[in-house]
């Protein structure tokens, strides 16, 4: 059985998975620090032992992946389509998907026809917003998450962007508000921005799958989403593969492609794309 490689290059991270059937043989999630193409090559290097010596299929997805796919001559799949592929493979009875990335957020309604709602260019309510707020609190995102789980109250905080949020948060800190409460309020602001801004009046109900790095790493954010949407533990699903969903769907998509690569050929194509971009 041929192996399949999915590469998801988002606004802040690159994810690579190697799959054989439904089995994941290799996966990596790393920040690219705006060095998109170099980071992709480095992430792929770890897959050498699973790919060398055998042909495989591959595709690229993600908001920052199109340029690399075009320059390297590799198939590109739109990330919502890739997400749908992964959901249908692993959680086919899902009614809606909420996915948060570094600088984008989306809701995909599956019941009653496929429909996607995505935020605009503002990073409000995304992973970047959470990073900004942790910096404002002078703590790590990990510490902010831990503190949020010990909150006693929720304050109203705008999350349209960091500037508006700062005007809400700074007075709270000056007045002695507990960081535990402020941290949970920041996560609640993300939830409110996503639900109110993207659902546009459509109810989010049934089995909801939560995907993307922020919704995998931040348990306080998971808690705020589940409570706000009044979801039972059975209907609020946070899968162990949440941060790899697009890369997995991209690998699944590649099963239908005819083109195959060797490891040496594929990395050479990516290296040539990196070289071309560095000289332009």
QUIJOLIN-V418735 format. One record per residue. OMEGA is omega in degrees with one decimal (none if undefined). NEAR is the number of other ideal C-beta (glycine too) atoms within 8 Angstrom. D_FIRST is the distance of its C-alpha to the first C-alpha in Angstrom with 2 decimals. Layout:
BEGIN
omega: {OMEGA/OMEGA}
near: {NEAR/NEAR}
d_first: {D_FIRST/D_FIRST}
END
This chain:
BEGIN
omega: {179.7/174.4/-177.1/-178.1/174.3/179.6/178.8/-178.9/-179.1/-176.8/-178.1/-175.6/171.6/178.3/176.7/173.1/171.4/-177.7/170.1/-168.1/177.6/-177.0/175.3/-177.8/-175.8/174.0/178.4/179.7/-178.1/174.1/-179.3/176.5/-179.7/173.5/-166.7/-172.0/177.3/-179.9/178.0/177.3/179.9/179.2/-179.4/-177.8/179.7/-179.1/-174.5/-174.9/-179.5/-172.0/-174.3/176.7/-180.0/175.1/178.1/174.5/-177.9/174.6/-178.0/176.2/174.8/-175.4/178.9/-174.6/-173.0/-178.5/178.7/179.6/-179.0/-178.1/-178.4/-178.1/-179.8/-179.6/178.4/177.0/179.9/-168.3/177.1/177.2/178.4/177.6/180.0/178.6/-179.1/-178.9/-179.3/179.2/-169.8/-179.8/-170.7/179.7/179.4/177.3/-179.6/178.1/170.3/-176.4/177.1/176.0/-179.8/-177.8/175.9/178.1/-178.8/169.3/176.5/175.5/-177.0/179.9/-179.9/179.7/-177.5/178.9/-178.3/171.9/-176.0/179.3/179.7/-175.2/-178.8/-178.1/178.7/178.7/-179.1/178.5/179.3/177.9/179.0/176.7/-179.3/-177.3/176.0/176.9/178.2/178.8/-179.8/176.1/176.0/176.5/178.0/178.8/178.1/178.3/-179.0/-179.5/-175.6/-178.1/179.6/-175.5/176.5/178.4/-179.9/176.1/174.7/-179.7/175.9/177.5/178.8/172.8/-176.6/-178.6/179.9/-179.4/-179.0/179.9/175.7/-172.4/-174.8/176.2/177.4/179.5/179.6/-178.9/175.4/177.8/179.5/178.6/177.4/-178.4/179.0/179.8/178.3/179.7/175.7/177.5/177.6/177.6/176.3/178.6/-178.1/179.5/-178.2/-174.8/-177.2/-175.6/-173.8/-177.8/177.0/176.5/178.3/-176.0/174.5/-173.3/-176.6/-179.8/-177.3/-179.7/-177.6/-173.5/178.6/-176.9/-178.9/-178.1/173.1/-172.1/-171.6/-178.3/175.8/176.5/175.9/-178.4/-177.9/178.1/-176.8/-179.0/-178.9/-178.4/179.1/-178.9/174.6/177.4/179.3/-175.9/174.7/-171.2/178.2/-172.2/-179.7/-179.2/-172.4/-175.6/-179.4/-169.3/-177.6/178.0/177.9/178.1/177.6/176.2/178.0/176.6/-175.9/177.8/-177.8/-179.1/178.5/-175.6/173.7/-177.9/161.6/-179.1/-178.7/-179.7/-175.8/179.7/178.0/177.8/178.4/178.9/177.8/178.0/177.2/-179.7/-179.7/-178.2/-178.0/-179.4/-179.8/none}
near: {4/9/13/14/18/20/18/17/15/15/10/10/11/15/17/17/14/16/15/9/5/5/6/10/8/10/10/9/9/10/6/14/5/4/7/11/11/9/13/15/12/9/14/14/8/9/14/9/5/9/13/9/4/8/6/14/13/14/17/17/18/12/11/11/13/9/8/16/12/8/10/11/5/12/11/11/12/7/11/10/10/20/15/12/13/14/16/7/10/10/9/7/5/12/10/15/14/15/14/16/15/12/11/12/14/13/14/15/13/10/6/4/4/7/7/9/10/9/12/4/2/7/10/13/14/16/13/11/15/16/9/10/13/12/7/11/12/4/9/6/11/6/9/16/14/9/14/17/10/7/14/6/5/8/10/6/11/9/14/8/10/11/6/11/19/9/9/12/14/9/8/11/10/6/6/5/9/8/9/11/13/14/15/15/14/16/15/12/13/17/12/11/14/14/11/7/9/12/11/6/3/6/4/10/7/7/11/16/12/14/14/13/13/13/16/10/8/13/7/16/16/12/11/14/15/10/7/10/11/4/9/5/6/5/9/13/10/8/10/3/10/13/11/13/16/16/16/18/19/18/16/14/16/14/8/4/9/3/6/7/11/8/12/7/8/15/11/8/12/15/9/10/12/11/8/9/10/6/5/4}
d_first: {0.00/3.79/6.50/9.53/13.12/16.13/19.64/22.67/26.01/28.90/32.62/32.78/29.34/25.93/22.77/19.34/16.22/12.75/10.31/6.93/7.56/11.28/11.50/13.42/13.11/15.98/18.70/22.12/25.13/28.10/31.20/31.38/35.21/35.19/33.48/30.46/28.81/29.63/28.37/25.02/24.65/25.76/23.32/20.40/21.77/20.87/17.12/17.49/16.46/13.00/12.45/14.65/13.68/10.22/10.00/9.33/10.97/14.11/17.24/20.56/22.90/26.20/29.88/29.98/26.69/27.76/29.80/27.18/24.58/27.23/28.45/25.06/23.83/20.84/20.23/22.28/22.08/25.24/25.10/26.45/23.74/21.12/23.04/23.11/19.33/19.10/22.07/20.87/17.62/19.54/23.22/23.59/27.23/28.39/31.62/31.93/30.33/32.51/30.95/32.98/32.12/34.24/36.32/35.22/35.14/33.86/33.95/31.55/32.94/30.48/32.89/34.95/32.82/30.90/33.48/33.31/36.26/36.14/38.87/40.62/41.09/42.86/40.97/42.99/41.07/38.04/36.84/39.20/42.08/41.40/41.40/44.72/46.29/45.36/47.03/50.05/50.28/49.92/47.12/43.39/41.01/40.05/43.74/44.29/41.59/43.18/46.63/45.66/44.83/48.50/50.09/53.15/53.56/51.88/53.62/53.09/51.33/50.37/46.82/47.05/47.06/48.05/51.60/52.46/50.85/52.84/56.08/55.29/54.07/56.68/59.64/57.92/57.48/61.07/62.29/60.59/57.67/55.31/52.13/50.29/51.57/50.97/47.35/46.66/48.56/46.34/43.24/45.19/45.96/42.26/41.77/44.80/43.75/40.30/41.55/44.77/43.65/40.40/40.84/44.00/45.37/42.26/41.74/38.73/38.25/35.95/32.73/32.44/29.44/30.51/28.21/28.71/29.97/33.60/32.75/30.55/32.99/36.36/37.24/40.62/39.06/36.95/40.21/42.12/39.58/39.36/43.15/43.97/41.76/42.93/39.44/38.98/36.52/34.27/34.38/34.14/30.52/29.70/26.02/24.89/22.47/25.33/25.56/21.88/21.74/21.85/19.29/16.87/17.77/17.31/13.70/13.24/15.28/13.20/10.40/13.13/13.95/13.82/14.74/12.53/14.24/14.72/16.22/19.60/19.62/18.76/21.33/23.82/23.63/24.36/27.06/28.71/28.83/30.45/32.91/33.89/34.58/36.74/38.92/39.66}
END
